[in-house]
Amino acid sequence: MKVLLLKDPKDKDSGPDPYVKELGLCGFEATLIPVLSFEFISLESLFEKLSHPECYRGLVFTSPRALEAIKICLKENNKNEAWSKSLKERWNPKPAYVVGKATASLVEEIGLMPQGEKAGNAEKLAEYICSREKPDSSALLFPCGALKREVLPTALREKGIALESLTVYQTTQHTDLQESLSSYFSQQGIPASVVFFSPSGVKFCLQHIQKLSGELINQIKFAAIGPTTAEALGAAGVPVSCTAQSPTPQDLAAGLQQALHLQNC
């Protein structure tokens, strides 16, 4: 049973994509098409802020891309040395709040300890942070994308918890997206399910998929990695057959099995 995953592949150095692997174990034939391209910006400002942990209460990460921005910064020898010798140790006593396991693992890669990874989305992470932070203390540093939602900043602001946002990447459509989608549908046919991993994915892909599917679009079970993406699909008038309970390969596989009436793997 074919499943189309609209997401960027995991770093090639770390083996097969975990979603493709998990769905394969469950009997799905999963194909991954990259949807987004990212341009990293304000990296000097980011490192300048990272160089002053004494100014911040902690860190907040809601996207793996924010960690990628930090890793790009640290590729410069002098910055990597500064991080390894002192900055990492000075940040370590402070919380590094994250959404999801993918972001948590990247936080660990730069030598910090993630907190809140089970939250799964910005709303729940905001609740978690509010339960642990006191109002009117120093700010949490929030490296983020240009398309960030305001759910988390608004929730923290309402509780008097300071958050300093810094835009470190911009999101655009992947240059090969239309060609990749056309090739998939012409070679593989109509998939049993299409899984969206972000509202941006809905914005950039949905019209192409509707056009390529034609009258057969009702055969497709549309799935979302989380509630925010599900909301974007719903706003576009698309019925959502499955929303993963949390953004993990296992929960997505379980949701798809239920939606497609398959036996558990």
RODO-2510 file (C-alpha; in nm, 4 decimals, decimal comma):
residues 265
     n   res          X          Y          Z
     1     m     0,0000     0,0000     0,0000
     2     k     0,1604     0,3230    -0,1175
     3     v     0,2085     0,6241     0,1102
     4     l     0,3492     0,9585    -0,0049
     5     l     0,5405     1,1508     0,2633
     6     l     0,5738     1,5239     0,1977
     7     k     0,8796     1,5981     0,4088
     8     d     1,2507     1,6569     0,3901
     9     p     1,4697     1,3499     0,4297
    10     k     1,6662     1,2979     0,7458
    11     d     2,0357     1,3815     0,7218
    12     k     2,1884     1,1232     0,4866
    13     d     2,4733     1,0591     0,7303
    14     s     2,2361     0,9166     0,9902
    15     g     2,0917     0,6290     0,7875
    16     p     1,7464     0,5784     0,6352
    17     d     1,4652     0,8201     0,7119
    18     p     1,2893     0,6910     1,0270
    19     y     0,9409     0,7464     0,8811
    20     v     1,0182     0,5490     0,5648
    21     k     1,1750     0,2753     0,7777
    22     e     0,8878     0,2487     1,0279
    23     l     0,6171     0,2510     0,7604
    24     g     0,8113    -0,0136     0,5684
    25     l     0,8084    -0,2385     0,8751
    26     c     0,4305    -0,1988     0,8836
    27     g     0,3858    -0,3085     0,5223
    28     f     0,3597     0,0370     0,3625
    29     e     0,5548     0,1358     0,0524
    30     a     0,6558     0,4854     0,1592
    31     t     0,8071     0,7428    -0,0764
    32     l     0,9489     1,0710     0,0471
    33     i     0,9372     1,3943    -0,1550
    34     p     1,1173     1,7026    -0,0174
    35     v     0,8829     2,0007    -0,0041
    36     l     1,0793     2,2870     0,1447
    37     s     1,4068     2,4699     0,0997
    38     f     1,5578     2,6771     0,3779
    39     e     1,7730     2,9875     0,3679
    40     f     1,9600     3,0567     0,6896
    41     i     1,9918     3,4203     0,7957
    42     s     2,1139     3,6354     1,0881
    43     l     2,3725     3,3760     1,1879
    44     e     2,6155     3,6366     1,3239
    45     s     2,3381     3,7764     1,5447
    46     l     2,2508     3,4239     1,6562
    47     f     2,6057     3,3466     1,7650
    48     e     2,6364     3,6849     1,9342
    49     k     2,3331     3,5989     2,1481
    50     l     2,4587     3,2445     2,2129
    51     s     2,7850     3,4026     2,3330
    52     h     2,5986     3,5663     2,6247
    53     p     2,4155     3,2915     2,8133
    54     e     2,4158     3,5154     3,1211
    55     c     2,1547     3,7335     2,9460
    56     y     1,8996     3,4534     2,9069
    57     r     1,6911     3,2219     3,1204
    58     g     1,7156     2,9394     2,8643
    59     l     1,6448     2,8371     2,5058
    60     v     1,3315     2,7414     2,3097
    61     f     1,3370     2,5356     1,9883
    62     t     1,0215     2,4475     1,7942
    63     s     1,1961     2,3399     1,4725
    64     p     1,4972     2,1260     1,3776
    65     r     1,5947     2,4082     1,1386
    66     a     1,6786     2,6372     1,4309
    67     l     1,9306     2,3785     1,5473
    68     e     2,0658     2,3502     1,1942
    69     a     2,1291     2,7251     1,2067
    70     i     2,3321     2,6790     1,5245
    71     k     2,5255     2,3887     1,3745
    72     i     2,6121     2,6036     1,0707
    73     c     2,7410     2,8728     1,3082
    74     l     2,9566     2,6201     1,4915
    75     k     3,1246     2,4970     1,1732
    76     e     3,3557     2,7972     1,1958
    77     n     3,6605     2,6874     1,3944
    78     n     3,6806     2,9786     1,6359
    79     k     3,3084     2,9584     1,7138
    80     n     3,3157     2,5830     1,7590
    81     e     3,6102     2,6211     1,9957
    82     a     3,4306     2,8889     2,1977
    83     w     3,1213     2,6679     2,2195
    84     s     3,3127     2,3555     2,3205
    85     k     3,5414     2,5261     2,5718
    86     s     3,2960     2,7422     2,7635
    87     l     2,9606     2,8362     2,6093
    88     k     2,8139     2,4858     2,6129
    89     e     2,8921     2,4469     2,9851
    90     r     2,7418     2,7869     3,0611
    91     w     2,4188     2,7040     2,8734
    92     n     2,3878     2,3546     3,0186
    93     p     2,2360     2,4493     3,3580
    94     k     1,9652     2,6413     3,1703
    95     p     1,6613     2,4686     3,0148
    96     a     1,6525     2,3967     2,6405
    97     y     1,2817     2,3527     2,5660
    98     v     1,1921     2,1562     2,2523
    99     v     0,8960     2,0270     2,0511
   100     g     0,9324     1,6627     1,9483
   101     k     1,2040     1,3985     1,9381
   102     a     1,3730     1,5155     1,6177
   103     t     1,4443     1,8573     1,7673
   104     a     1,5458     1,6991     2,0990
   105     s     1,8052     1,4760     1,9317
   106     l     1,9606     1,7789     1,7577
   107     v     1,9788     1,9648     2,0896
   108     e     2,1674     1,6654     2,2304
   109     e     2,4049     1,6758     1,9314
   110     i     2,5206     2,0259     2,0270
   111     g     2,5764     1,9064     2,3843
   112     l     2,2663     2,0381     2,5633
   113     m     1,9891     1,8560     2,7510
   114     p     1,6414     1,8945     2,5945
   115     q     1,3264     1,9359     2,8026
   116     g     0,9611     1,9051     2,7033
   117     e     1,0076     1,6813     2,3986
   118     k     0,6878     1,4876     2,4779
   119     a     0,4830     1,8067     2,4332
   120     g     0,4551     1,7375     2,0586
   121     n     0,3221     2,0795     1,9569
   122     a     0,3631     2,4485     2,0382
   123     e     0,0453     2,4700     2,2486
   124     k     0,1513     2,1914     2,4839
   125     l     0,5096     2,3142     2,4976
   126     a     0,3831     2,6590     2,5998
   127     e     0,1863     2,4978     2,8847
   128     y     0,4956     2,3034     2,9899
   129     i     0,7157     2,6145     2,9891
   130     c     0,4555     2,8163     3,1808
   131     s     0,4398     2,5464     3,4481
   132     r     0,8172     2,5719     3,5032
   133     e     0,9104     2,9361     3,4467
   134     k     0,8448     3,2375     3,6667
   135     p     0,7151     3,5629     3,5167
   136     d     0,9342     3,8732     3,5010
   137     s     1,2629     3,6824     3,4895
   138     s     1,5202     3,7151     3,2102
   139     a     1,4078     3,6175     2,8603
   140     l     1,4132     3,2799     2,6906
   141     l     1,6003     3,2917     2,3573
   142     f     1,3862     3,1605     2,0698
   143     p     1,5665     3,1054     1,7362
   144     c     1,2868     3,0486     1,4845
   145     g     1,1680     3,0643     1,1243
   146     a     1,0104     3,3558     0,9420
   147     l     0,6785     3,1642     0,9267
   148     k     0,6594     3,0830     1,2967
   149     r     0,3126     3,0700     1,4485
   150     e     0,2283     3,3060     1,7325
   151     v     0,0752     3,0417     1,9607
   152     l     0,3797     2,9933     2,1835
   153     p     0,4910     3,3600     2,2026
   154     t     0,1337     3,4683     2,2814
   155     a     0,0857     3,2046     2,5527
   156     l     0,4127     3,2989     2,7238
   157     r     0,3440     3,6718     2,6959
   158     e     0,0042     3,6253     2,8630
   159     k     0,1814     3,4609     3,1589
   160     g     0,4439     3,7350     3,1808
   161     i     0,7266     3,5079     3,0606
   162     a     0,9727     3,6995     2,8419
   163     l     1,0653     3,5494     2,5055
   164     e     1,3229     3,6976     2,2673
   165     s     1,2606     3,5754     1,9115
   166     l     1,5306     3,5771     1,6440
   167     t     1,4472     3,4752     1,2868
   168     v     1,7288     3,2458     1,1678
   169     y     1,5753     3,0858     0,8584
   170     q     1,3285     3,1520     0,5780
   171     t     1,1143     2,8859     0,4135
   172     t     1,0603     2,8534     0,0390
   173     q     0,9282     2,5852    -0,1959
   174     h     1,1789     2,3179    -0,2969
   175     t     1,2960     2,3802    -0,6524
   176     d     1,2180     2,0224    -0,7666
   177     l     0,8792     1,9900    -0,5942
   178     q     0,6424     2,0093    -0,8939
   179     e     0,8622     1,7835    -1,1057
   180     s     0,8939     1,5296    -0,8220
   181     l     0,5183     1,5187    -0,7637
   182     s     0,4424     1,4805    -1,1350
   183     s     0,6979     1,2012    -1,1643
   184     y     0,5577     1,0190    -0,8609
   185     f     0,1964     1,0252    -0,9816
   186     s     0,2887     0,9230    -1,3377
   187     q     0,5071     0,6329    -1,2220
   188     q     0,3406     0,5171    -0,8983
   189     g    -0,0204     0,6145    -0,9568
   190     i    -0,2575     0,7362    -0,6854
   191     p    -0,1229     0,6619    -0,3345
   192     a    -0,3458     0,5200    -0,0615
   193     s    -0,2426     0,8076     0,1640
   194     v    -0,0614     1,1408     0,1446
   195     v     0,0997     1,2662     0,4657
   196     f     0,1648     1,6374     0,5225
   197     f     0,4307     1,7444     0,7733
   198     s     0,3730     2,1211     0,7900
   199     p     0,1265     2,3954     0,6970
   200     s     0,3877     2,5089     0,4424
   201     g     0,3642     2,1649     0,2830
   202     v    -0,0117     2,2126     0,2476
   203     k     0,0438     2,5550     0,0918
   204     f     0,3018     2,4346    -0,1611
   205     c     0,1705     2,0841    -0,2482
   206     l    -0,2044     2,0565    -0,2188
   207     q    -0,3054     2,2196    -0,5472
   208     h    -0,0545     2,0091    -0,7417
   209     i    -0,1837     1,6899    -0,5805
   210     q    -0,5455     1,7836    -0,6513
   211     k    -0,4589     1,8487    -1,0150
   212     l    -0,2552     1,5281    -1,0546
   213     s    -0,5205     1,3125    -0,8844
   214     g    -0,8180     1,4509    -1,0726
   215     e    -1,1405     1,2611    -1,0091
   216     l    -0,9509     0,9935    -0,8153
   217     i    -0,8625     1,2293    -0,5305
   218     n    -1,1406     1,0839    -0,3140
   219     q    -0,9432     0,7582    -0,3038
   220     i    -0,6656     0,9279    -0,1059
   221     k    -0,6649     0,9313     0,2749
   222     f    -0,5033     1,2582     0,3782
   223     a    -0,2954     1,2519     0,6967
   224     a    -0,1212     1,5141     0,9120
   225     i     0,1782     1,4848     1,1427
   226     g     0,0079     1,7048     1,4037
   227     p    -0,2881     1,9311     1,4838
   228     t    -0,1420     2,2462     1,3267
   229     t    -0,0959     2,0735     0,9916
   230     a    -0,4401     1,9127     1,0255
   231     e    -0,5889     2,2603     1,0772
   232     a    -0,4186     2,3830     0,7584
   233     l    -0,5663     2,0911     0,5612
   234     g    -0,9101     2,1530     0,7112
   235     a    -0,8888     2,5230     0,6235
   236     a    -0,8152     2,4187     0,2636
   237     g    -1,1314     2,2065     0,2595
   238     v    -0,9527     1,8708     0,2773
   239     p    -1,0929     1,5950     0,5022
   240     v    -0,8217     1,4639     0,7364
   241     s    -0,8395     1,0877     0,7881
   242     c    -0,5498     1,0654     1,0327
   243     t    -0,3578     1,2972     1,2654
   244     a    -0,0603     1,1384     1,4407
   245     q    -0,1067     1,1361     1,8174
   246     s     0,2468     1,2732     1,8485
   247     p     0,4996     1,3583     1,5746
   248     t     0,6830     1,0234     1,5705
   249     p     0,7164     0,7511     1,3045
   250     q     0,5456     0,5014     1,5356
   251     d     0,2408     0,7197     1,6007
   252     l     0,2068     0,8045     1,2320
   253     a     0,2249     0,4358     1,1380
   254     a    -0,0396     0,3503     1,3992
   255     g    -0,2688     0,6275     1,2751
   256     l    -0,2339     0,5224     0,9117
   257     q    -0,3053     0,1585     0,9979
   258     q    -0,6276     0,2656     1,1631
   259     a    -0,7264     0,5003     0,8814
   260     l    -0,6513     0,2396     0,6139
   261     h    -0,7947    -0,0501     0,8189
   262     l    -0,4725    -0,2529     0,8328
   263     q    -0,3638    -0,4977     1,1006
   264     n    -0,1100    -0,3726     1,3554
   265     c     0,2530    -0,4267     1,2619
***
